[in-house]
Amino acid sequence: MQRISVTVRLNRSTLQFDDAAYARLETYLAESASLLEGDPDPQEILSDLEQAVADQCTRRLRPGQTVVTLAELVPALEEIGSVQTPTASAAPEQTMRPTSRPLQQVSEGAVISGVCQGLARYFGLNVTALRIFAVLLLLLTGGGVILVYLALMLLFPFAPLEPNGQPLRWLPARSRAFAEFLARKFSLVS
């Protein structure tokens, strides 16, 4: 008899992990818990961390795949990073975000170009809520926010694509190609 997978509940999500991925996840969460000793609310931080792991792993699963392996877990943990505890000498800006991620467009899961996805990742916001806010701004400004979106689309660099990620949808792929074309064109002119 051989155990194939382990079912794990991470905050509000339930996923199946193979043995190697489960062992790595267990080590990661134990290390995170030890770093949070003395924190006023370590359980809330660990719950948020578990949810981030679940979201990242779910995003990386291929269609029809039900068991998380090291191939999905390791890149997810690298993107999340390790838990950083605020120190007395840390600047206030550094303690707001647990990891320093660059502000860039994220094409995976994008609807148009990935601006909202990138802003949500950078500021730690829910991308759906940010998209709803953008639509409300679109209605309230009479379409003026479209110019802001286009400017951000041209100014923000693109995050690298996942090597084994799902293919981009049509519009994000075309938006990315167009923005990269313009960037190459303007870099030759300068």
MODELLER restraints for C-alpha pairs under 7 A, 6 or more apart:
rsr = mdl.restraints
at = mdl.atoms
rsr.add(forms.Gaussian(group=physical.xy_distance, feature=features.Distance(at['CA:4:A'], at['CA:18:A']), mean=6.27, stdev=0.5))
rsr.add(forms.Gaussian(group=physical.xy_distance, feature=features.Distance(at['CA:5:A'], at['CA:16:A']), mean=5.98, stdev=0.5))
rsr.add(forms.Gaussian(group=physical.xy_distance, feature=features.Distance(at['CA:5:A'], at['CA:17:A']), mean=5.32, stdev=0.5))
rsr.add(forms.Gaussian(group=physical.xy_distance, feature=features.Distance(at['CA:5:A'], at['CA:18:A']), mean=4.36, stdev=0.5))
rsr.add(forms.Gaussian(group=physical.xy_distance, feature=features.Distance(at['CA:5:A'], at['CA:19:A']), mean=6.11, stdev=0.5))
rsr.add(forms.Gaussian(group=physical.xy_distance, feature=features.Distance(at['CA:6:A'], at['CA:16:A']), mean=5.40, stdev=0.5))
rsr.add(forms.Gaussian(group=physical.xy_distance, feature=features.Distance(at['CA:6:A'], at['CA:17:A']), mean=5.18, stdev=0.5))
rsr.add(forms.Gaussian(group=physical.xy_distance, feature=features.Distance(at['CA:6:A'], at['CA:18:A']), mean=6.12, stdev=0.5))
rsr.add(forms.Gaussian(group=physical.xy_distance, feature=features.Distance(at['CA:6:A'], at['CA:19:A']), mean=6.74, stdev=0.5))
rsr.add(forms.Gaussian(group=physical.xy_distance, feature=features.Distance(at['CA:7:A'], at['CA:14:A']), mean=6.88, stdev=0.5))
rsr.add(forms.Gaussian(group=physical.xy_distance, feature=features.Distance(at['CA:7:A'], at['CA:15:A']), mean=5.72, stdev=0.5))
rsr.add(forms.Gaussian(group=physical.xy_distance, feature=features.Distance(at['CA:7:A'], at['CA:16:A']), mean=4.32, stdev=0.5))
rsr.add(forms.Gaussian(group=physical.xy_distance, feature=features.Distance(at['CA:7:A'], at['CA:17:A']), mean=6.35, stdev=0.5))
rsr.add(forms.Gaussian(group=physical.xy_distance, feature=features.Distance(at['CA:8:A'], at['CA:14:A']), mean=5.61, stdev=0.5))
rsr.add(forms.Gaussian(group=physical.xy_distance, feature=features.Distance(at['CA:8:A'], at['CA:15:A']), mean=5.42, stdev=0.5))
rsr.add(forms.Gaussian(group=physical.xy_distance, feature=features.Distance(at['CA:8:A'], at['CA:16:A']), mean=6.03, stdev=0.5))
rsr.add(forms.Gaussian(group=physical.xy_distance, feature=features.Distance(at['CA:9:A'], at['CA:15:A']), mean=6.46, stdev=0.5))
rsr.add(forms.Gaussian(group=physical.xy_distance, feature=features.Distance(at['CA:10:A'], at['CA:50:A']), mean=4.97, stdev=0.5))
rsr.add(forms.Gaussian(group=physical.xy_distance, feature=features.Distance(at['CA:10:A'], at['CA:51:A']), mean=5.92, stdev=0.5))
rsr.add(forms.Gaussian(group=physical.xy_distance, feature=features.Distance(at['CA:10:A'], at['CA:54:A']), mean=6.26, stdev=0.5))
rsr.add(forms.Gaussian(group=physical.xy_distance, feature=features.Distance(at['CA:11:A'], at['CA:47:A']), mean=5.38, stdev=0.5))
rsr.add(forms.Gaussian(group=physical.xy_distance, feature=features.Distance(at['CA:11:A'], at['CA:50:A']), mean=5.70, stdev=0.5))
rsr.add(forms.Gaussian(group=physical.xy_distance, feature=features.Distance(at['CA:11:A'], at['CA:51:A']), mean=5.47, stdev=0.5))
rsr.add(forms.Gaussian(group=physical.xy_distance, feature=features.Distance(at['CA:12:A'], at['CA:51:A']), mean=6.90, stdev=0.5))
rsr.add(forms.Gaussian(group=physical.xy_distance, feature=features.Distance(at['CA:13:A'], at['CA:54:A']), mean=6.37, stdev=0.5))
rsr.add(forms.Gaussian(group=physical.xy_distance, feature=features.Distance(at['CA:16:A'], at['CA:66:A']), mean=6.72, stdev=0.5))
rsr.add(forms.Gaussian(group=physical.xy_distance, feature=features.Distance(at['CA:16:A'], at['CA:67:A']), mean=4.90, stdev=0.5))
rsr.add(forms.Gaussian(group=physical.xy_distance, feature=features.Distance(at['CA:16:A'], at['CA:68:A']), mean=6.04, stdev=0.5))
rsr.add(forms.Gaussian(group=physical.xy_distance, feature=features.Distance(at['CA:17:A'], at['CA:67:A']), mean=5.24, stdev=0.5))
rsr.add(forms.Gaussian(group=physical.xy_distance, feature=features.Distance(at['CA:17:A'], at['CA:68:A']), mean=4.59, stdev=0.5))
rsr.add(forms.Gaussian(group=physical.xy_distance, feature=features.Distance(at['CA:17:A'], at['CA:69:A']), mean=6.14, stdev=0.5))
rsr.add(forms.Gaussian(group=physical.xy_distance, feature=features.Distance(at['CA:18:A'], at['CA:67:A']), mean=6.38, stdev=0.5))
rsr.add(forms.Gaussian(group=physical.xy_distance, feature=features.Distance(at['CA:18:A'], at['CA:68:A']), mean=6.27, stdev=0.5))
rsr.add(forms.Gaussian(group=physical.xy_distance, feature=features.Distance(at['CA:18:A'], at['CA:69:A']), mean=5.64, stdev=0.5))
rsr.add(forms.Gaussian(group=physical.xy_distance, feature=features.Distance(at['CA:20:A'], at['CA:70:A']), mean=6.72, stdev=0.5))
rsr.add(forms.Gaussian(group=physical.xy_distance, feature=features.Distance(at['CA:21:A'], at['CA:68:A']), mean=6.96, stdev=0.5))
rsr.add(forms.Gaussian(group=physical.xy_distance, feature=features.Distance(at['CA:21:A'], at['CA:69:A']), mean=5.27, stdev=0.5))
rsr.add(forms.Gaussian(group=physical.xy_distance, feature=features.Distance(at['CA:21:A'], at['CA:70:A']), mean=4.85, stdev=0.5))
rsr.add(forms.Gaussian(group=physical.xy_distance, feature=features.Distance(at['CA:21:A'], at['CA:73:A']), mean=6.54, stdev=0.5))
rsr.add(forms.Gaussian(group=physical.xy_distance, feature=features.Distance(at['CA:32:A'], at['CA:83:A']), mean=5.76, stdev=0.5))
rsr.add(forms.Gaussian(group=physical.xy_distance, feature=features.Distance(at['CA:35:A'], at['CA:83:A']), mean=6.96, stdev=0.5))
rsr.add(forms.Gaussian(group=physical.xy_distance, feature=features.Distance(at['CA:36:A'], at['CA:42:A']), mean=5.69, stdev=0.5))
rsr.add(forms.Gaussian(group=physical.xy_distance, feature=features.Distance(at['CA:36:A'], at['CA:85:A']), mean=6.95, stdev=0.5))
rsr.add(forms.Gaussian(group=physical.xy_distance, feature=features.Distance(at['CA:53:A'], at['CA:76:A']), mean=6.58, stdev=0.5))
rsr.add(forms.Gaussian(group=physical.xy_distance, feature=features.Distance(at['CA:53:A'], at['CA:77:A']), mean=6.92, stdev=0.5))
rsr.add(forms.Gaussian(group=physical.xy_distance, feature=features.Distance(at['CA:56:A'], at['CA:76:A']), mean=5.36, stdev=0.5))
rsr.add(forms.Gaussian(group=physical.xy_distance, feature=features.Distance(at['CA:57:A'], at['CA:68:A']), mean=6.86, stdev=0.5))
rsr.add(forms.Gaussian(group=physical.xy_distance, feature=features.Distance(at['CA:57:A'], at['CA:72:A']), mean=5.84, stdev=0.5))
rsr.add(forms.Gaussian(group=physical.xy_distance, feature=features.Distance(at['CA:57:A'], at['CA:73:A']), mean=5.99, stdev=0.5))
rsr.add(forms.Gaussian(group=physical.xy_distance, feature=features.Distance(at['CA:57:A'], at['CA:76:A']), mean=6.16, stdev=0.5))
rsr.add(forms.Gaussian(group=physical.xy_distance, feature=features.Distance(at['CA:60:A'], at['CA:72:A']), mean=5.77, stdev=0.5))
rsr.add(forms.Gaussian(group=physical.xy_distance, feature=features.Distance(at['CA:60:A'], at['CA:165:A']), mean=6.57, stdev=0.5))
rsr.add(forms.Gaussian(group=physical.xy_distance, feature=features.Distance(at['CA:61:A'], at['CA:72:A']), mean=6.83, stdev=0.5))
rsr.add(forms.Gaussian(group=physical.xy_distance, feature=features.Distance(at['CA:81:A'], at['CA:99:A']), mean=6.60, stdev=0.5))
rsr.add(forms.Gaussian(group=physical.xy_distance, feature=features.Distance(at['CA:83:A'], at['CA:98:A']), mean=6.80, stdev=0.5))
rsr.add(forms.Gaussian(group=physical.xy_distance, feature=features.Distance(at['CA:84:A'], at['CA:98:A']), mean=5.99, stdev=0.5))
rsr.add(forms.Gaussian(group=physical.xy_distance, feature=features.Distance(at['CA:86:A'], at['CA:95:A']), mean=5.62, stdev=0.5))
rsr.add(forms.Gaussian(group=physical.xy_distance, feature=features.Distance(at['CA:101:A'], at['CA:122:A']), mean=6.17, stdev=0.5))
rsr.add(forms.Gaussian(group=physical.xy_distance, feature=features.Distance(at['CA:102:A'], at['CA:122:A']), mean=6.98, stdev=0.5))
rsr.add(forms.Gaussian(group=physical.xy_distance, feature=features.Distance(at['CA:103:A'], at['CA:118:A']), mean=6.45, stdev=0.5))
rsr.add(forms.Gaussian(group=physical.xy_distance, feature=features.Distance(at['CA:103:A'], at['CA:119:A']), mean=6.85, stdev=0.5))
rsr.add(forms.Gaussian(group=physical.xy_distance, feature=features.Distance(at['CA:103:A'], at['CA:122:A']), mean=5.83, stdev=0.5))
rsr.add(forms.Gaussian(group=physical.xy_distance, feature=features.Distance(at['CA:103:A'], at['CA:156:A']), mean=6.94, stdev=0.5))
rsr.add(forms.Gaussian(group=physical.xy_distance, feature=features.Distance(at['CA:104:A'], at['CA:118:A']), mean=5.32, stdev=0.5))
rsr.add(forms.Gaussian(group=physical.xy_distance, feature=features.Distance(at['CA:104:A'], at['CA:156:A']), mean=5.09, stdev=0.5))
rsr.add(forms.Gaussian(group=physical.xy_distance, feature=features.Distance(at['CA:104:A'], at['CA:157:A']), mean=5.04, stdev=0.5))
rsr.add(forms.Gaussian(group=physical.xy_distance, feature=features.Distance(at['CA:104:A'], at['CA:158:A']), mean=5.32, stdev=0.5))
rsr.add(forms.Gaussian(group=physical.xy_distance, feature=features.Distance(at['CA:104:A'], at['CA:159:A']), mean=5.72, stdev=0.5))
rsr.add(forms.Gaussian(group=physical.xy_distance, feature=features.Distance(at['CA:105:A'], at['CA:114:A']), mean=4.72, stdev=0.5))
rsr.add(forms.Gaussian(group=physical.xy_distance, feature=features.Distance(at['CA:105:A'], at['CA:115:A']), mean=4.91, stdev=0.5))
rsr.add(forms.Gaussian(group=physical.xy_distance, feature=features.Distance(at['CA:105:A'], at['CA:117:A']), mean=6.70, stdev=0.5))
rsr.add(forms.Gaussian(group=physical.xy_distance, feature=features.Distance(at['CA:105:A'], at['CA:118:A']), mean=4.56, stdev=0.5))
rsr.add(forms.Gaussian(group=physical.xy_distance, feature=features.Distance(at['CA:105:A'], at['CA:156:A']), mean=6.04, stdev=0.5))
rsr.add(forms.Gaussian(group=physical.xy_distance, feature=features.Distance(at['CA:105:A'], at['CA:157:A']), mean=6.11, stdev=0.5))
rsr.add(forms.Gaussian(group=physical.xy_distance, feature=features.Distance(at['CA:105:A'], at['CA:158:A']), mean=4.64, stdev=0.5))
rsr.add(forms.Gaussian(group=physical.xy_distance, feature=features.Distance(at['CA:105:A'], at['CA:159:A']), mean=5.78, stdev=0.5))
rsr.add(forms.Gaussian(group=physical.xy_distance, feature=features.Distance(at['CA:106:A'], at['CA:114:A']), mean=4.68, stdev=0.5))
rsr.add(forms.Gaussian(group=physical.xy_distance, feature=features.Distance(at['CA:106:A'], at['CA:115:A']), mean=6.89, stdev=0.5))
rsr.add(forms.Gaussian(group=physical.xy_distance, feature=features.Distance(at['CA:106:A'], at['CA:117:A']), mean=5.66, stdev=0.5))
rsr.add(forms.Gaussian(group=physical.xy_distance, feature=features.Distance(at['CA:106:A'], at['CA:118:A']), mean=5.08, stdev=0.5))
rsr.add(forms.Gaussian(group=physical.xy_distance, feature=features.Distance(at['CA:106:A'], at['CA:158:A']), mean=6.22, stdev=0.5))
rsr.add(forms.Gaussian(group=physical.xy_distance, feature=features.Distance(at['CA:106:A'], at['CA:159:A']), mean=5.38, stdev=0.5))
rsr.add(forms.Gaussian(group=physical.xy_distance, feature=features.Distance(at['CA:107:A'], at['CA:113:A']), mean=6.23, stdev=0.5))
rsr.add(forms.Gaussian(group=physical.xy_distance, feature=features.Distance(at['CA:107:A'], at['CA:114:A']), mean=4.86, stdev=0.5))
rsr.add(forms.Gaussian(group=physical.xy_distance, feature=features.Distance(at['CA:107:A'], at['CA:168:A']), mean=6.98, stdev=0.5))
rsr.add(forms.Gaussian(group=physical.xy_distance, feature=features.Distance(at['CA:107:A'], at['CA:172:A']), mean=6.09, stdev=0.5))
rsr.add(forms.Gaussian(group=physical.xy_distance, feature=features.Distance(at['CA:108:A'], at['CA:168:A']), mean=6.25, stdev=0.5))
rsr.add(forms.Gaussian(group=physical.xy_distance, feature=features.Distance(at['CA:110:A'], at['CA:117:A']), mean=6.30, stdev=0.5))
rsr.add(forms.Gaussian(group=physical.xy_distance, feature=features.Distance(at['CA:110:A'], at['CA:172:A']), mean=6.09, stdev=0.5))
rsr.add(forms.Gaussian(group=physical.xy_distance, feature=features.Distance(at['CA:111:A'], at['CA:172:A']), mean=6.35, stdev=0.5))
rsr.add(forms.Gaussian(group=physical.xy_distance, feature=features.Distance(at['CA:112:A'], at['CA:171:A']), mean=5.69, stdev=0.5))
rsr.add(forms.Gaussian(group=physical.xy_distance, feature=features.Distance(at['CA:112:A'], at['CA:172:A']), mean=5.03, stdev=0.5))
rsr.add(forms.Gaussian(group=physical.xy_distance, feature=features.Distance(at['CA:112:A'], at['CA:175:A']), mean=6.91, stdev=0.5))
rsr.add(forms.Gaussian(group=physical.xy_distance, feature=features.Distance(at['CA:113:A'], at['CA:153:A']), mean=6.78, stdev=0.5))
rsr.add(forms.Gaussian(group=physical.xy_distance, feature=features.Distance(at['CA:113:A'], at['CA:172:A']), mean=4.68, stdev=0.5))
rsr.add(forms.Gaussian(group=physical.xy_distance, feature=features.Distance(at['CA:113:A'], at['CA:175:A']), mean=5.41, stdev=0.5))
rsr.add(forms.Gaussian(group=physical.xy_distance, feature=features.Distance(at['CA:113:A'], at['CA:176:A']), mean=6.42, stdev=0.5))
rsr.add(forms.Gaussian(group=physical.xy_distance, feature=features.Distance(at['CA:115:A'], at['CA:152:A']), mean=6.89, stdev=0.5))
rsr.add(forms.Gaussian(group=physical.xy_distance, feature=features.Distance(at['CA:115:A'], at['CA:153:A']), mean=6.22, stdev=0.5))
rsr.add(forms.Gaussian(group=physical.xy_distance, feature=features.Distance(at['CA:116:A'], at['CA:127:A']), mean=6.47, stdev=0.5))
rsr.add(forms.Gaussian(group=physical.xy_distance, feature=features.Distance(at['CA:116:A'], at['CA:130:A']), mean=6.54, stdev=0.5))
rsr.add(forms.Gaussian(group=physical.xy_distance, feature=features.Distance(at['CA:116:A'], at['CA:131:A']), mean=6.38, stdev=0.5))
rsr.add(forms.Gaussian(group=physical.xy_distance, feature=features.Distance(at['CA:117:A'], at['CA:127:A']), mean=5.79, stdev=0.5))
rsr.add(forms.Gaussian(group=physical.xy_distance, feature=features.Distance(at['CA:120:A'], at['CA:126:A']), mean=5.98, stdev=0.5))
rsr.add(forms.Gaussian(group=physical.xy_distance, feature=features.Distance(at['CA:120:A'], at['CA:127:A']), mean=5.15, stdev=0.5))
rsr.add(forms.Gaussian(group=physical.xy_distance, feature=features.Distance(at['CA:120:A'], at['CA:130:A']), mean=6.89, stdev=0.5))
rsr.add(forms.Gaussian(group=physical.xy_distance, feature=features.Distance(at['CA:137:A'], at['CA:145:A']), mean=6.57, stdev=0.5))
rsr.add(forms.Gaussian(group=physical.xy_distance, feature=features.Distance(at['CA:138:A'], at['CA:144:A']), mean=6.74, stdev=0.5))
rsr.add(forms.Gaussian(group=physical.xy_distance, feature=features.Distance(at['CA:138:A'], at['CA:145:A']), mean=5.50, stdev=0.5))
rsr.add(forms.Gaussian(group=physical.xy_distance, feature=features.Distance(at['CA:154:A'], at['CA:179:A']), mean=5.88, stdev=0.5))
